[in-house]
Amino acid sequence: GTCEGVSYLLMTKMPGQRLSSGWFDLSKSQQEAMLSQISDQLRLFHSISFDTYAIPRPLQNSSWKDALRAYTDLPEQAPEQADERTRANFATLRNFYLEHESVLSVATAPVLVHNDIHFDNVLHQNGMLTGILDFDFARQAPRDYELRQIIDFFQSPKYLVSERDEPVWDGFEATDELRLLRKYYPELFDSPDMVTRQKLYLTETIVTAMRDGAFYKFNEKVETYFNTEWLERVLS
C-alpha cells in the first residue's frame, strides 16, 4: 500500500539466516539438500504461466526476442570515458548479440521467473529452506531465463553477497553447486542453443555494469563469458 506518497510492503518475518552467510558451515550433503529444495521452489514459481512476456512487469510483449532487446537497450557504442579495453570488449559483446539474437525467436511460454536467485536471497534454518526473498525483479519470461542470475552468481558470488561476507566468497566459483542444481532441476537447462541464449541473457547484466561506470566488472564479465570457454564448460 501507499501512505503519504511512500509505498510499503508488509509481510511476516521469516525465520532463518541468509544462505550466503552459512553456506560453508554446511556439510556437502546439507549443501546438496539445500540445492534440491531451491530446485523445488523454482519449479513452483515456474508452474505459474502467462500469455505474454514482461520484462519488466507490467509491460507486455508477445515476442520474447523483442521484449529482451527492448529491456537490454543495447547502446551503439561504449561511453566516451571508456578505455581501450572496455571499448574492445563492448564491441565483442554487441557484435555477438546482434549476430545471435535470432535464436530468441524460439522460446518456451512465459512463466513466473524470480530473476534474482542467489544465496543472499535464500533463508535456511536447521537444514531446511525457510524463505526466498526479493521478488522485485520478477518477470514473465521463458523458464531458462532464470539461469541468467544464477549463473552470474555462481561465477562470481562476491558481487551478490553482503559486504561482510565478501572476503569469504572472493575468488570462489560455485561450479559444483551449479551442477547440483542441474541434477535436481534438469529441465531448467533443457533448451536449444543454451550457451548462446545465456550469453544473450547475461548481456543485460553486463551492459548494466557499464552504464553504472563499473568498467572493471564489465570487462571481467565480458572476458569470462565471451573470451573463454567457461560457460561452455559449466553448461556441458
N, C-alpha and C positions, 0 to 999 in steps of 0.2 A: 504494500500500500504506500500512499504518499501522505506526508504530513508537513504542512508549511513549505511545500516545494522540495522536500527531501524524501527520497524513496527509501523504504525499509523492507527487509526480508526477515520475517520472523520464523524461526524454526527451533525445534527442540535440540538440546545438547546431545551429541553422540559420544559414547564412551570410546576410550582407546587413545593411542598415540599415533603420530604420523609414521608411516612405514619407512620413510626416509631416515628417521632417527633411530629406528631399531632393527633395520634390515640385517646388519652384520652381527647382531646378537642372536639371530635365529639360526637353528641348525639347517643343514641342507634339506632335510625332509620337511622342516617347517616352512622354509622358503618355497619349496615346490608346492606345498599345500596352499600357501597364500596365492600363488600364481594360478592355481586351479580355481580358487574362489573368485579371483578377479575375472577369470575367463567366464565363470558362471554369470557374474554380474553383467559383463559385456554382452553376453547372449540375451539377457533380459532386455537391456537397452535396445539392442538391435532387433528385437521382436516387435518393436513399435514402428510401424511403417507409415509413409506419407505418399501423397500423389505427386508432389513436386519437390525439387531440390531447393534448399535455402541456406546460403552462407553469406552473410549472417541471417538468422531468422529476424523478422518475419518476411523478408524479401523472398519472392518466389520465382523459380525459373524451371521450365520444362526440360532444359538441356543442362546436363552436368558439366560438359565442356565449357559452355558459355557462362555458367554460374561461377565456376572456379576461375576462369580467366578474368571475369569482371571483378572478383574479390581480390585476386592476387595483384591485379593492376600493375602488370609488369612495365616498368618505365623503359623508355627508349635508350637511355644512356645512364651511366653512373653519375653520381653527384659531382659537381665541379671540384670539390675539395678532396675527392678520392685520389689515392696514389696510383702508381702504375700497376701494382699487384692487384689492387681492387678492381681497376678498370679491366684488366685481363680476365679476372675471374668473373666479372659481371658479363663480359662478352660470352664466356663459356656457358654461363647459366642461361642467358637469354636465348642464345642460339639453340641450345638443347631444347628449351621449352617450345620455341616456335617450330622446331623440326619435328617434335614428337607429340604435340598436344592432340593430334588427331586420334590417338589411342583412347582419349577420354570420351570419344563419341560413343563408345561401347561402355555402358556402366550398368551395374545392378540397380534395382529400385532403391529409392531413398529410404533410409531408416534413421532412427534417433542415434546420433553419434555424439558421445560425450565430448570428445575432441580435446580433452586436457587430462588424460590419464597418465599420471606419473606418481611416484611414491610419496610425494609431498601432499597429494590429494587423496591418499588412501589411509584410512584409520584401521588399526587392528588391536586386539586385546586377547590374551590367553589363546593364541593360535587361531583366532577367528577374525575374519574381516568384519568390521563393525560399521563402516561407512565409507562412502565415496563423496568427496566434496567438489565444489566449484563447477556448477553447470552453466556458468556464464557464457561459455563458448560453444554450447551445444548446437548442433546443426542437423539439418536434414540432408543426408549425403549417403553415397554408397558405403557399404559396410567396411570396405578396405581403407577408407579414408581415416578410420580410427587409428590405423597403424602409424600415421604420419607423426603424431606427437609421441607415441610410444617408442618408435624407432629413434626419434631425436633425443628422447630422454635416455634411452639405453646407450646411445652412442656417447653422450657427454652429460651424465647426470648432474655435474657440478652447476650447470646453468639453471636447473629446475629444483633445487633444494634450498632450504633456508641458509642464510649466511653462516649460521652456527655450524651447519653440517657440511659446508663446502670442503673443508680440509679432508674429511673422511672420503668424499666421493671424487675429489680431484684426481684425474688421471685414470679413473676406473671406467671400464666399458662393460656393461651388463649383457654381454652377448649370450652367456649361458641362460640368463633369465629370459631373453627373447626366444631362445629355442624351447624353453619350458612352456612359454605362452603358446607357442605353435603346437606343442604336444597336446595341450588341453583345449585349444580352440583352433584346429587346423583350417576350418572354413574361413577364418579371418584372413588367411594367407592364400586362399584359393581364388585367384583371379588372373586372367591373362595379362601378360606384359607387366608382371608385378613390380619388377625393379624399375622399369620406366615410369610406371604410374606413381610409385613412391617418390621418385626424383621430381616429378611434376608437382606432387603434393608438397614436398619439402621446399620447393621454390618459394612458396608463400612465407614460410618461416624465415628463410634466408634473406629474402627481399626486405622483410620487416626489420631484420638486424641492420641492414644497410641504411634504411630510412632513419633508424634510431641513431645512426652515427657509430654503431658498434662494428667498425670495419674489421677489427681483429677477429670477432666472432663470425662475421660474414665470410671472410677469407678462409677461416678454419673449416667452416661448413661446406663451402663450395669445393675446397680441395679434398675433403674427406669423401663427399658423396659423388663428385663428378670426375675427380682426377685419380681416384684409387678404385680398387675392386671391393671396398668394404661392404657396400650394400649387396653386391652380388654374392659375397661370401656368407653374410649372415642370413640372407633370404634363400640360399640354395637348399 
